[in-house]
């Protein structure tokens, strides 16, 4: 395994993600911001944050697979969410939980950041996901 996840004593626990990932390997994989679109560009789940989180993570999994990686190789995830408020965490996590088994996303997740933004590149895009992985 190229990635070791942990949350040291003294850091907030429990959380839905690990705080630290240590990667050993030589191939870095960077999956650009993935959104809730099908391969042909069709939008998925307009106005549904949980549904968009699911599809964006599916697309991230597709990018990882294309590079020969899985979520077990991911060092870090970054989520950008439009018009973020703390009340949206339940809907956001519902999307993560519904798709986790399907795409092999471990729980807790790899280290992750959630960044609230005013908007993304198109008005219907509610979430964008980036992943960084490492392989031997």
N, CA, C and O atoms as CSV, one atom per row, in Angstrom:
chain,resi,resn,atom,element,x,y,z
A,1,UNK,N,N,0.852,-1.188,0.000
A,1,UNK,CA,C,0.000,0.000,0.000
A,1,UNK,C,C,0.888,1.239,0.000
A,1,UNK,O,O,1.886,1.293,0.719
A,2,UNK,N,N,0.530,2.220,-0.796
A,2,UNK,CA,C,1.357,3.413,-0.918
A,2,UNK,C,C,0.917,4.547,0.001
A,2,UNK,O,O,1.629,5.543,0.129
A,3,UNK,N,N,-0.246,4.415,0.644
A,3,UNK,CA,C,-0.762,5.488,1.486
A,3,UNK,C,C,-1.128,4.932,2.862
A,3,UNK,O,O,-1.782,3.895,2.975
A,4,UNK,N,N,-0.694,5.640,3.899
A,4,UNK,CA,C,-1.047,5.308,5.267
A,4,UNK,C,C,-1.844,6.476,5.830
A,4,UNK,O,O,-1.343,7.599,5.889
A,5,UNK,N,N,-3.091,6.218,6.247
A,5,UNK,CA,C,-3.965,7.252,6.803
A,5,UNK,C,C,-3.974,7.155,8.317
A,5,UNK,O,O,-3.939,6.058,8.875
A,6,UNK,N,N,-4.022,8.301,8.984
A,6,UNK,CA,C,-4.178,8.290,10.436
A,6,UNK,C,C,-4.581,9.667,10.929
A,6,UNK,O,O,-4.466,10.666,10.219
A,7,UNK,N,N,-5.056,9.691,12.165
A,7,UNK,CA,C,-5.376,10.931,12.854
A,7,UNK,C,C,-4.677,10.864,14.202
A,7,UNK,O,O,-5.119,10.136,15.090
A,8,UNK,N,N,-3.589,11.614,14.368
A,8,UNK,CA,C,-2.837,11.548,15.615
A,8,UNK,C,C,-3.646,12.038,16.813
A,8,UNK,O,O,-4.553,12.859,16.680
A,9,UNK,N,N,-3.297,11.516,17.972
A,9,UNK,CA,C,-3.883,12.010,19.211
A,9,UNK,C,C,-3.631,13.514,19.283
A,9,UNK,O,O,-2.570,13.993,18.882
A,10,UNK,N,N,-4.593,14.238,19.785
A,10,UNK,CA,C,-4.468,15.685,19.890
A,10,UNK,C,C,-5.136,16.423,18.748
A,10,UNK,O,O,-5.276,17.645,18.801
A,11,UNK,N,N,-5.563,15.687,17.690
A,11,UNK,CA,C,-6.305,16.303,16.588
A,11,UNK,C,C,-7.777,15.944,16.757
A,11,UNK,O,O,-8.107,14.933,17.378
A,12,UNK,N,N,-8.652,16.765,16.211
A,12,UNK,CA,C,-10.095,16.565,16.345
A,12,UNK,C,C,-10.497,15.159,15.928
A,12,UNK,O,O,-10.142,14.686,14.848
A,13,UNK,N,N,-11.250,14.497,16.814
A,13,UNK,CA,C,-11.725,13.148,16.525
A,13,UNK,C,C,-13.136,13.000,17.070
A,13,UNK,O,O,-13.427,13.647,18.076
A,14,UNK,N,N,-14.012,12.234,16.518
A,14,UNK,CA,C,-13.877,11.658,15.186
A,14,UNK,C,C,-14.269,12.679,14.127
A,14,UNK,O,O,-14.978,13.644,14.415
A,15,UNK,N,N,-13.817,12.467,12.935
A,15,UNK,CA,C,-14.212,13.266,11.781
A,15,UNK,C,C,-14.503,12.294,10.645
A,15,UNK,O,O,-14.096,11.134,10.717
A,16,UNK,N,N,-15.197,12.736,9.595
A,16,UNK,CA,C,-15.487,11.824,8.483
A,16,UNK,C,C,-14.286,11.621,7.552
A,16,UNK,O,O,-14.416,11.017,6.487
A,17,UNK,N,N,-13.129,12.125,7.956
A,17,UNK,CA,C,-11.911,11.976,7.158
A,17,UNK,C,C,-10.731,11.855,8.112
A,17,UNK,O,O,-10.802,12.270,9.269
A,18,UNK,N,N,-9.637,11.275,7.602
A,18,UNK,CA,C,-8.393,11.248,8.367
A,18,UNK,C,C,-7.718,12.600,8.223
A,18,UNK,O,O,-7.906,13.285,7.217
A,19,UNK,N,N,-6.938,12.988,9.214
A,19,UNK,CA,C,-6.245,14.275,9.142
A,19,UNK,C,C,-4.917,14.185,8.404
A,19,UNK,O,O,-4.434,15.192,7.885
A,20,UNK,N,N,-4.318,13.001,8.347
A,20,UNK,CA,C,-2.979,12.871,7.783
A,20,UNK,C,C,-2.922,11.676,6.840
A,20,UNK,O,O,-3.522,10.634,7.101
A,21,UNK,N,N,-2.201,11.840,5.756
A,21,UNK,CA,C,-1.882,10.735,4.849
A,21,UNK,C,C,-0.400,10.822,4.538
A,21,UNK,O,O,0.117,11.888,4.206
A,22,UNK,N,N,0.273,9.691,4.650
A,22,UNK,CA,C,1.689,9.619,4.279
A,22,UNK,C,C,1.767,8.710,3.068
A,22,UNK,O,O,1.364,7.548,3.130
A,23,UNK,N,N,2.279,9.229,1.979
A,23,UNK,CA,C,2.375,8.460,0.747
A,23,UNK,C,C,3.813,8.117,0.411
A,23,UNK,O,O,4.724,8.931,0.566
A,24,UNK,N,N,3.988,6.907,-0.047
A,24,UNK,CA,C,5.295,6.490,-0.554
A,24,UNK,C,C,5.076,5.970,-1.960
A,24,UNK,O,O,4.208,5.128,-2.188
A,25,UNK,N,N,5.830,6.450,-2.867
A,25,UNK,CA,C,5.686,6.050,-4.260
A,25,UNK,C,C,6.326,7.087,-5.149
A,25,UNK,O,O,6.859,8.093,-4.681
A,26,UNK,N,N,6.267,6.825,-6.437
A,26,UNK,CA,C,6.947,7.727,-7.360
A,26,UNK,C,C,6.032,8.303,-8.437
A,26,UNK,O,O,6.414,9.258,-9.112
A,27,UNK,N,N,4.837,7.749,-8.613
A,27,UNK,CA,C,3.897,8.267,-9.609
A,27,UNK,C,C,2.825,9.085,-8.917
A,27,UNK,O,O,2.073,8.568,-8.091
A,28,UNK,N,N,2.757,10.345,-9.253
A,28,UNK,CA,C,1.729,11.226,-8.698
A,28,UNK,C,C,0.575,11.309,-9.688
A,28,UNK,O,O,0.786,11.454,-10.892
A,29,UNK,N,N,-0.637,11.215,-9.174
A,29,UNK,CA,C,-1.844,11.303,-9.996
A,29,UNK,C,C,-2.656,12.489,-9.480
A,29,UNK,O,O,-2.970,12.571,-8.292
A,30,UNK,N,N,-2.986,13.392,-10.376
A,30,UNK,CA,C,-3.800,14.556,-10.031
A,30,UNK,C,C,-5.055,14.516,-10.898
A,30,UNK,O,O,-4.970,14.598,-12.123
A,31,UNK,N,N,-6.209,14.391,-10.268
A,31,UNK,CA,C,-7.475,14.409,-10.989
A,31,UNK,C,C,-8.049,15.810,-10.829
A,31,UNK,O,O,-8.305,16.272,-9.717
A,32,UNK,N,N,-8.245,16.472,-11.959
A,32,UNK,CA,C,-8.749,17.847,-11.934
A,32,UNK,C,C,-10.159,17.892,-11.375
A,32,UNK,O,O,-10.795,16.856,-11.179
A,33,UNK,N,N,-10.640,19.090,-11.122
A,33,UNK,CA,C,-11.952,19.278,-10.536
A,33,UNK,C,C,-13.043,18.578,-11.329
A,33,UNK,O,O,-13.278,18.895,-12.495
A,34,UNK,N,N,-13.703,17.627,-10.691
A,34,UNK,CA,C,-14.777,16.866,-11.321
A,34,UNK,C,C,-16.115,17.361,-10.825
A,34,UNK,O,O,-16.288,17.662,-9.644
A,35,UNK,N,N,-17.060,17.441,-11.744
A,35,UNK,CA,C,-18.380,17.965,-11.419
A,35,UNK,C,C,-19.433,16.916,-11.762
A,35,UNK,O,O,-19.104,15.827,-12.233
A,36,UNK,N,N,-20.681,17.246,-11.527
A,36,UNK,CA,C,-21.791,16.329,-11.776
A,36,UNK,C,C,-22.246,16.409,-13.226
A,36,UNK,O,O,-23.300,16.964,-13.537
A,37,UNK,N,N,-21.430,15.846,-14.097
A,37,UNK,CA,C,-21.748,15.764,-15.525
A,37,UNK,C,C,-21.475,14.334,-15.988
A,37,UNK,O,O,-20.543,13.685,-15.515
A,38,UNK,N,N,-22.299,13.853,-16.917
A,38,UNK,CA,C,-22.026,12.584,-17.566
A,38,UNK,C,C,-20.944,12.798,-18.622
A,38,UNK,O,O,-20.578,13.938,-18.912
A,39,UNK,N,N,-20.436,11.724,-19.192
A,39,UNK,CA,C,-19.351,11.824,-20.170
A,39,UNK,C,C,-19.719,12.710,-21.358
A,39,UNK,O,O,-18.845,13.348,-21.944
A,40,UNK,N,N,-21.000,12.757,-21.718
A,40,UNK,CA,C,-21.420,13.591,-22.852
A,40,UNK,C,C,-21.704,15.033,-22.445
A,40,UNK,O,O,-22.129,15.838,-23.273
A,41,UNK,N,N,-21.472,15.366,-21.169
A,41,UNK,CA,C,-21.675,16.728,-20.690
A,41,UNK,C,C,-23.042,16.995,-20.083
A,41,UNK,O,O,-23.307,18.102,-19.616
A,42,UNK,N,N,-23.911,15.995,-20.085
A,42,UNK,CA,C,-25.244,16.166,-19.523
A,42,UNK,C,C,-25.165,16.418,-18.019
A,42,UNK,O,O,-24.534,15.643,-17.299
A,43,UNK,N,N,-25.797,17.493,-17.531
A,43,UNK,CA,C,-25.803,17.756,-16.091
A,43,UNK,C,C,-26.559,16.673,-15.323
A,43,UNK,O,O,-27.549,16.122,-15.806
A,44,UNK,N,N,-26.076,16.384,-14.130
A,44,UNK,CA,C,-26.704,15.403,-13.251
A,44,UNK,C,C,-27.161,16.112,-11.980
A,44,UNK,O,O,-26.423,16.917,-11.412
A,45,UNK,N,N,-28.367,15.814,-11.540
A,45,UNK,CA,C,-28.901,16.268,-10.257
A,45,UNK,C,C,-28.895,17.785,-10.076
A,45,UNK,O,O,-28.346,18.280,-9.092
A,46,UNK,N,N,-29.493,18.530,-11.004
A,46,UNK,CA,C,-29.572,19.978,-10.796
A,46,UNK,C,C,-30.270,20.283,-9.470
A,46,UNK,O,O,-31.261,19.640,-9.124
A,47,UNK,N,N,-29.764,21.243,-8.748
A,47,UNK,CA,C,-30.347,21.680,-7.473
A,47,UNK,C,C,-30.361,20.592,-6.398
A,47,UNK,O,O,-31.158,20.672,-5.463
A,48,UNK,N,N,-29.497,19.575,-6.508
A,48,UNK,CA,C,-29.442,18.480,-5.534
A,48,UNK,C,C,-27.980,18.275,-5.127
A,48,UNK,O,O,-27.232,17.577,-5.811
A,49,UNK,N,N,-27.584,18.884,-4.018
A,49,UNK,CA,C,-26.188,18.806,-3.582
A,49,UNK,C,C,-25.744,17.364,-3.396
A,49,UNK,O,O,-24.676,16.988,-3.879
A,50,UNK,N,N,-26.537,16.543,-2.708
A,50,UNK,CA,C,-26.150,15.146,-2.472
A,50,UNK,C,C,-25.960,14.411,-3.798
A,50,UNK,O,O,-24.982,13.682,-3.964
A,51,UNK,N,N,-26.873,14.591,-4.729
A,51,UNK,CA,C,-26.766,13.939,-6.038
A,51,UNK,C,C,-25.546,14.401,-6.810
A,51,UNK,O,O,-24.903,13.604,-7.493
A,52,UNK,N,N,-25.219,15.698,-6.708
A,52,UNK,CA,C,-24.034,16.204,-7.394
A,52,UNK,C,C,-22.752,15.692,-6.747
A,52,UNK,O,O,-21.779,15.408,-7.446
A,53,UNK,N,N,-22.740,15.573,-5.433
A,53,UNK,CA,C,-21.572,15.009,-4.751
A,53,UNK,C,C,-21.351,13.580,-5.243
A,53,UNK,O,O,-20.223,13.199,-5.555
A,54,UNK,N,N,-22.422,12.789,-5.314
A,54,UNK,CA,C,-22.319,11.410,-5.799
A,54,UNK,C,C,-21.682,11.358,-7.188
A,54,UNK,O,O,-20.713,10.628,-7.401
A,55,UNK,N,N,-22.223,12.129,-8.130
A,55,UNK,CA,C,-21.729,12.056,-9.507
A,55,UNK,C,C,-20.311,12.602,-9.629
A,55,UNK,O,O,-19.499,12.047,-10.369
A,56,UNK,N,N,-20.003,13.678,-8.918
A,56,UNK,CA,C,-18.641,14.223,-8.972
A,56,UNK,C,C,-17.645,13.200,-8.435
A,56,UNK,O,O,-16.546,13.072,-8.975
A,57,UNK,N,N,-18.008,12.475,-7.388
A,57,UNK,CA,C,-17.120,11.429,-6.866
A,57,UNK,C,C,-17.026,10.247,-7.829
A,57,UNK,O,O,-15.957,9.651,-7.963
A,58,UNK,N,N,-18.121,9.898,-8.500
A,58,UNK,CA,C,-18.045,8.850,-9.540
A,58,UNK,C,C,-17.058,9.257,-10.632
A,58,UNK,O,O,-16.236,8.453,-11.071
A,59,UNK,N,N,-17.150,10.513,-11.063
A,59,UNK,CA,C,-16.245,10.992,-12.107
A,59,UNK,C,C,-14.804,11.002,-11.615
A,59,UNK,O,O,-13.886,10.705,-12.380
A,60,UNK,N,N,-14.598,11.340,-10.350
A,60,UNK,CA,C,-13.254,11.302,-9.768
A,60,UNK,C,C,-12.735,9.874,-9.777
A,60,UNK,O,O,-11.571,9.639,-10.100
A,61,UNK,N,N,-13.592,8.913,-9.425
A,61,UNK,CA,C,-13.203,7.499,-9.458
A,61,UNK,C,C,-12.814,7.073,-10.868
A,61,UNK,O,O,-11.856,6.320,-11.045
A,62,UNK,N,N,-13.543,7.545,-11.869
A,62,UNK,CA,C,-13.224,7.223,-13.263
A,62,UNK,C,C,-11.848,7.764,-13.638
A,62,UNK,O,O,-11.069,7.084,-14.305
A,63,UNK,N,N,-11.553,8.982,-13.212
A,63,UNK,CA,C,-10.229,9.561,-13.484
A,63,UNK,C,C,-9.130,8.772,-12.805
A,63,UNK,O,O,-8.092,8.507,-13.411
A,64,UNK,N,N,-9.344,8.391,-11.551
A,64,UNK,CA,C,-8.349,7.594,-10.835
A,64,UNK,C,C,-8.126,6.258,-11.526
A,64,UNK,O,O,-6.986,5.839,-11.724
A,65,UNK,N,N,-9.225,5.583,-11.897
A,65,UNK,CA,C,-9.125,4.290,-12.570
A,65,UNK,C,C,-8.343,4.414,-13.874
A,65,UNK,O,O,-7.536,3.546,-14.206
A,66,UNK,N,N,-8.582,5.478,-14.597
A,66,UNK,CA,C,-7.863,5.703,-15.850
A,66,UNK,C,C,-6.362,5.807,-15.662
A,66,UNK,O,O,-5.595,5.496,-16.573
A,67,UNK,N,N,-5.941,6.242,-14.486
A,67,UNK,CA,C,-4.513,6.369,-14.181
A,67,UNK,C,C,-3.978,5.133,-13.454
A,67,UNK,O,O,-2.811,5.095,-13.066
A,68,UNK,N,N,-4.838,4.120,-13.269
A,68,UNK,CA,C,-4.407,2.915,-12.576
A,68,UNK,C,C,-4.456,3.043,-11.067
A,68,UNK,O,O,-3.787,2.289,-10.360
A,69,UNK,N,N,-5.240,3.990,-10.560
A,69,UNK,CA,C,-5.317,4.244,-9.121
A,69,UNK,C,C,-6.736,3.977,-8.620
A,69,UNK,O,O,-7.667,3.805,-9.408
A,70,UNK,N,N,-6.879,3.948,-7.304
A,70,UNK,CA,C,-8.177,3.845,-6.636
A,70,UNK,C,C,-8.201,4.877,-5.516
A,70,UNK,O,O,-7.213,5.576,-5.288
A,71,UNK,N,N,-9.306,4.971,-4.833
A,71,UNK,CA,C,-9.380,5.890,-3.695
A,71,UNK,C,C,-8.428,5.472,-2.576
A,71,UNK,O,O,-8.088,6.298,-1.728
A,72,UNK,N,N,-7.995,4.228,-2.551
A,72,UNK,CA,C,-7.011,3.791,-1.547
A,72,UNK,C,C,-5.645,4.428,-1.778
A,72,UNK,O,O,-4.805,4.437,-0.878
A,73,UNK,N,N,-5.418,4.957,-2.971
A,73,UNK,CA,C,-4.156,5.610,-3.309
A,73,UNK,C,C,-4.223,7.125,-3.127
A,73,UNK,O,O,-3.225,7.817,-3.327
A,74,UNK,N,N,-5.385,7.643,-2.752
A,74,UNK,CA,C,-5.589,9.089,-2.665
A,74,UNK,C,C,-4.967,9.642,-1.387
A,74,UNK,O,O,-5.223,9.159,-0.284
A,75,UNK,N,N,-4.143,10.670,-1.571
A,75,UNK,CA,C,-3.539,11.384,-0.450
A,75,UNK,C,C,-4.449,12.487,0.066
A,75,UNK,O,O,-4.461,12.783,1.261
A,76,UNK,N,N,-5.212,13.093,-0.840
A,76,UNK,CA,C,-5.992,14.266,-0.446
A,76,UNK,C,C,-7.147,14.478,-1.409
A,76,UNK,O,O,-7.012,14.295,-2.619
A,77,UNK,N,N,-8.292,14.869,-0.846
A,77,UNK,CA,C,-9.448,15.298,-1.619
A,77,UNK,C,C,-9.741,16.755,-1.284
A,77,UNK,O,O,-9.589,17.182,-0.139
A,78,UNK,N,N,-10.159,17.504,-2.282
A,78,UNK,CA,C,-10.601,18.875,-2.055
A,78,UNK,C,C,-11.981,19.022,-2.676
A,78,UNK,O,O,-12.185,18.714,-3.850
A,79,UNK,N,N,-12.920,19.495,-1.873
A,79,UNK,CA,C,-14.286,19.738,-2.320
A,79,UNK,C,C,-14.524,21.243,-2.329
A,79,UNK,O,O,-14.232,21.930,-1.349
A,80,UNK,N,N,-15.051,21.749,-3.429
A,80,UNK,CA,C,-15.483,23.142,-3.525
A,80,UNK,C,C,-17.005,23.105,-3.613
A,80,UNK,O,O,-17.558,22.434,-4.484
A,81,UNK,N,N,-17.683,23.814,-2.725
A,81,UNK,CA,C,-19.147,23.794,-2.684
A,81,UNK,C,C,-19.660,25.229,-2.741
A,81,UNK,O,O,-19.214,26.092,-1.986
A,82,UNK,N,N,-20.604,25.469,-3.648
A,82,UNK,CA,C,-21.137,26.820,-3.801
A,82,UNK,C,C,-22.069,27.176,-2.650
A,82,UNK,O,O,-22.796,26.332,-2.127
A,83,UNK,N,N,-22.026,28.431,-2.277
A,83,UNK,CA,C,-22.924,28.992,-1.255
A,83,UNK,C,C,-22.964,28.127,0.003
A,83,UNK,O,O,-24.035,27.856,0.547
A,84,UNK,N,N,-21.800,27.703,0.453
A,84,UNK,CA,C,-21.699,26.802,1.597
A,84,UNK,C,C,-22.220,27.440,2.878
A,84,UNK,O,O,-21.950,28.606,3.168
A,85,UNK,N,N,-22.963,26.658,3.626
A,85,UNK,CA,C,-23.331,26.986,5.009
A,85,UNK,C,C,-23.204,25.685,5.798
A,85,UNK,O,O,-23.366,24.606,5.228
A,86,UNK,N,N,-22.920,25.765,7.086
A,86,UNK,CA,C,-22.776,24.542,7.878
A,86,UNK,C,C,-24.017,23.639,7.845
A,86,UNK,O,O,-23.900,22.428,8.033
A,87,UNK,N,N,-25.181,24.207,7.612
A,87,UNK,CA,C,-26.403,23.404,7.548
A,87,UNK,C,C,-26.407,22.429,6.365
A,87,UNK,O,O,-27.197,21.485,6.355
A,88,UNK,N,N,-25.548,22.638,5.382
A,88,UNK,CA,C,-25.503,21.765,4.205
A,88,UNK,C,C,-24.702,20.483,4.436
A,88,UNK,O,O,-24.671,19.616,3.563
A,89,UNK,N,N,-24.055,20.346,5.596
A,89,UNK,CA,C,-23.190,19.187,5.817
A,89,UNK,C,C,-23.961,17.877,5.764
A,89,UNK,O,O,-23.425,16.876,5.289
A,90,UNK,N,N,-25.184,17.854,6.231
A,90,UNK,CA,C,-25.977,16.614,6.216
A,90,UNK,C,C,-26.226,16.149,4.785
A,90,UNK,O,O,-26.047,14.973,4.467
A,91,UNK,N,N,-26.640,17.080,3.925
A,91,UNK,CA,C,-26.884,16.734,2.522
A,91,UNK,C,C,-25.581,16.350,1.823
A,91,UNK,O,O,-25.543,15.393,1.050
A,92,UNK,N,N,-24.530,17.091,2.098
A,92,UNK,CA,C,-23.223,16.795,1.499
A,92,UNK,C,C,-22.776,15.380,1.876
A,92,UNK,O,O,-22.406,14.588,1.009
A,93,UNK,N,N,-22.813,15.072,3.166
A,93,UNK,CA,C,-22.358,13.752,3.632
A,93,UNK,C,C,-23.282,12.633,3.149
A,93,UNK,O,O,-22.829,11.502,2.969
A,94,UNK,N,N,-24.559,12.924,2.936
A,94,UNK,CA,C,-25.471,11.917,2.387
A,94,UNK,C,C,-24.991,11.485,1.005
A,94,UNK,O,O,-25.020,10.297,0.681
A,95,UNK,N,N,-24.556,12.431,0.200
A,95,UNK,CA,C,-24.022,12.092,-1.121
A,95,UNK,C,C,-22.765,11.256,-1.027
A,95,UNK,O,O,-22.600,10.290,-1.773
A,96,UNK,N,N,-21.871,11.620,-0.112
A,96,UNK,CA,C,-20.636,10.852,0.089
A,96,UNK,C,C,-20.979,9.425,0.503
A,96,UNK,O,O,-20.458,8.465,-0.064
A,97,UNK,N,N,-21.849,9.291,1.485
A,97,UNK,CA,C,-22.182,7.968,2.024
A,97,UNK,C,C,-22.897,7.090,1.004
A,97,UNK,O,O,-22.651,5.885,0.949
A,98,UNK,N,N,-23.776,7.676,0.197
A,98,UNK,CA,C,-24.523,6.873,-0.788
A,98,UNK,C,C,-23.641,6.278,-1.858
A,98,UNK,O,O,-23.972,5.222,-2.397
A,99,UNK,N,N,-22.525,6.913,-2.188
A,99,UNK,CA,C,-21.692,6.446,-3.295
A,99,UNK,C,C,-20.413,5.740,-2.828
A,99,UNK,O,O,-19.728,5.119,-3.640
A,100,UNK,N,N,-20.087,5.823,-1.556
A,100,UNK,CA,C,-18.806,5.310,-1.052
A,100,UNK,C,C,-18.547,3.855,-1.406
A,100,UNK,O,O,-17.481,3.532,-1.932
A,101,UNK,N,N,-19.491,2.975,-1.131
A,101,UNK,CA,C,-19.279,1.549,-1.402
A,101,UNK,C,C,-19.124,1.299,-2.900
A,101,UNK,O,O,-18.285,0.498,-3.314
A,102,UNK,N,N,-19.921,1.976,-3.704
A,102,UNK,CA,C,-19.885,1.806,-5.163
A,102,UNK,C,C,-18.513,2.137,-5.748
A,102,UNK,O,O,-18.038,1.436,-6.641
A,103,UNK,N,N,-17.881,3.185,-5.259
A,103,UNK,CA,C,-16.625,3.655,-5.856
A,103,UNK,C,C,-15.396,3.283,-5.041
A,103,UNK,O,O,-14.276,3.607,-5.435
A,104,UNK,N,N,-15.584,2.609,-3.912
A,104,UNK,CA,C,-14.445,2.207,-3.090
A,104,UNK,C,C,-13.837,3.332,-2.285
A,104,UNK,O,O,-12.642,3.310,-1.991
A,105,UNK,N,N,-14.644,4.319,-1.924
A,105,UNK,CA,C,-14.152,5.435,-1.107
A,105,UNK,C,C,-14.156,4.991,0.349
A,105,UNK,O,O,-15.221,4.750,0.918
A,106,UNK,N,N,-12.971,4.880,0.965
A,106,UNK,CA,C,-12.934,4.407,2.345
A,106,UNK,C,C,-13.596,5.398,3.293
A,106,UNK,O,O,-13.630,6.603,3.046
A,107,UNK,N,N,-14.122,4.848,4.390
A,107,UNK,CA,C,-14.681,5.678,5.450
A,107,UNK,C,C,-13.935,5.355,6.730
A,107,UNK,O,O,-13.891,4.179,7.092
A,108,UNK,N,N,-13.349,6.294,7.439
A,108,UNK,CA,C,-13.320,7.697,7.052
A,108,UNK,C,C,-12.542,7.914,5.749
A,108,UNK,O,O,-11.728,7.087,5.337
A,109,UNK,N,N,-12.824,9.048,5.125
A,109,UNK,CA,C,-12.192,9.410,3.858
A,109,UNK,C,C,-10.725,9.759,4.059
A,109,UNK,O,O,-10.272,9.978,5.183
A,110,UNK,N,N,-9.982,9.807,2.941
A,110,UNK,CA,C,-8.630,10.370,3.001
A,110,UNK,C,C,-8.710,11.816,3.498
A,110,UNK,O,O,-9.802,12.383,3.537
A,111,UNK,N,N,-7.593,12.421,3.874
A,111,UNK,CA,C,-7.628,13.828,4.261
A,111,UNK,C,C,-8.390,14.638,3.205
A,111,UNK,O,O,-8.200,14.468,2.001
A,112,UNK,N,N,-9.250,15.515,3.700
A,112,UNK,CA,C,-10.112,16.260,2.792
A,112,UNK,C,C,-10.326,17.668,3.307
A,112,UNK,O,O,-10.347,17.917,4.512
A,113,UNK,N,N,-10.484,18.582,2.363
A,113,UNK,CA,C,-10.860,19.955,2.684
A,113,UNK,C,C,-12.137,20.279,1.941
A,113,UNK,O,O,-12.318,19.872,0.794
A,114,UNK,N,N,-13.023,21.011,2.595
A,114,UNK,CA,C,-14.246,21.487,1.979
A,114,UNK,C,C,-14.159,23.009,1.988
A,114,UNK,O,O,-14.057,23.633,3.044
A,115,UNK,N,N,-14.200,23.588,0.807
A,115,UNK,CA,C,-14.035,25.031,0.656
A,115,UNK,C,C,-15.304,25.615,0.060
A,115,UNK,O,O,-15.730,25.216,-1.023
A,116,UNK,N,N,-15.902,26.553,0.761
A,116,UNK,CA,C,-17.086,27.234,0.263
A,116,UNK,C,C,-16.688,28.325,-0.722
A,116,UNK,O,O,-15.769,29.104,-0.468
A,117,UNK,N,N,-17.386,28.366,-1.836
A,117,UNK,CA,C,-17.129,29.376,-2.872
A,117,UNK,C,C,-18.456,30.016,-3.270
A,117,UNK,O,O,-19.521,29.435,-3.063
A,118,UNK,N,N,-18.384,31.205,-3.837
A,118,UNK,CA,C,-19.601,31.869,-4.292
A,118,UNK,C,C,-20.238,31.109,-5.452
A,118,UNK,O,O,-21.444,30.866,-5.464
A,119,UNK,N,N,-19.412,30.741,-6.423
A,119,UNK,CA,C,-19.919,30.024,-7.581
A,119,UNK,C,C,-18.774,29.275,-8.242
A,119,UNK,O,O,-17.598,29.557,-8.012
A,120,UNK,N,N,-19.161,28.299,-9.079
A,120,UNK,CA,C,-18.191,27.572,-9.890
A,120,UNK,C,C,-18.427,27.971,-11.339
A,120,UNK,O,O,-19.130,28.950,-11.589
A,121,UNK,N,N,-17.871,27.257,-12.290
A,121,UNK,CA,C,-17.818,27.788,-13.646
A,121,UNK,C,C,-19.150,27.854,-14.381
A,121,UNK,O,O,-19.246,28.576,-15.374
A,122,UNK,N,N,-20.185,27.136,-13.942
A,122,UNK,CA,C,-21.518,27.252,-14.530
A,122,UNK,C,C,-22.529,27.307,-13.390
A,122,UNK,O,O,-22.291,26.718,-12.335
A,123,UNK,N,N,-23.657,28.002,-13.576
A,123,UNK,CA,C,-24.593,28.235,-12.479
A,123,UNK,C,C,-25.165,26.968,-11.835
A,123,UNK,O,O,-25.476,26.982,-10.644
A,124,UNK,N,N,-25.311,25.880,-12.587
A,124,UNK,CA,C,-25.912,24.666,-12.023
A,124,UNK,C,C,-24.909,23.795,-11.263
A,124,UNK,O,O,-25.308,22.817,-10.631
A,125,UNK,N,N,-23.627,24.128,-11.313
A,125,UNK,CA,C,-22.603,23.318,-10.657
A,125,UNK,C,C,-22.538,23.702,-9.179
A,125,UNK,O,O,-22.195,24.832,-8.833
A,126,UNK,N,N,-22.874,22.743,-8.314
A,126,UNK,CA,C,-22.889,22.981,-6.875
A,126,UNK,C,C,-21.632,22.497,-6.176
A,126,UNK,O,O,-21.293,22.987,-5.099
A,127,UNK,N,N,-20.934,21.533,-6.780
A,127,UNK,CA,C,-19.752,20.949,-6.142
A,127,UNK,C,C,-18.726,20.562,-7.200
A,127,UNK,O,O,-19.073,20.195,-8.323
A,128,UNK,N,N,-17.457,20.654,-6.816
A,128,UNK,CA,C,-16.342,20.223,-7.652
A,128,UNK,C,C,-15.376,19.483,-6.734
A,128,UNK,O,O,-15.143,19.899,-5.599
A,129,UNK,N,N,-14.812,18.371,-7.239
A,129,UNK,CA,C,-13.927,17.524,-6.437
A,129,UNK,C,C,-12.583,17.371,-7.137
A,129,UNK,O,O,-12.528,17.081,-8.333
A,130,UNK,N,N,-11.506,17.565,-6.393
A,130,UNK,CA,C,-10.151,17.308,-6.882
A,130,UNK,C,C,-9.544,16.186,-6.038
A,130,UNK,O,O,-9.841,16.051,-4.851
A,131,UNK,N,N,-8.685,15.383,-6.677
A,131,UNK,CA,C,-8.018,14.297,-5.942
A,131,UNK,C,C,-6.538,14.276,-6.302
A,131,UNK,O,O,-6.153,14.536,-7.442
A,132,UNK,N,N,-5.723,13.962,-5.307
A,132,UNK,CA,C,-4.290,13.740,-5.496
A,132,UNK,C,C,-3.979,12.361,-4.960
A,132,UNK,O,O,-4.306,12.046,-3.816
A,133,UNK,N,N,-3.346,11.533,-5.782
A,133,UNK,CA,C,-3.014,10.163,-5.393
A,133,UNK,C,C,-1.539,9.907,-5.668
A,133,UNK,O,O,-0.881,10.676,-6.367
A,134,UNK,N,N,-1.035,8.819,-5.109
A,134,UNK,CA,C,0.348,8.419,-5.333
A,134,UNK,C,C,0.391,6.915,-5.547
A,134,UNK,O,O,-0.309,6.158,-4.875
A,135,UNK,N,N,1.218,6.493,-6.487
A,135,UNK,CA,C,1.369,5.072,-6.830
A,135,UNK,C,C,2.844,4.699,-6.784
A,135,UNK,O,O,3.721,5.554,-6.906
A,136,UNK,N,N,3.100,3.403,-6.606
A,136,UNK,CA,C,4.488,2.900,-6.673
A,136,UNK,C,C,5.006,3.025,-8.088
A,136,UNK,O,O,6.150,2.661,-8.361
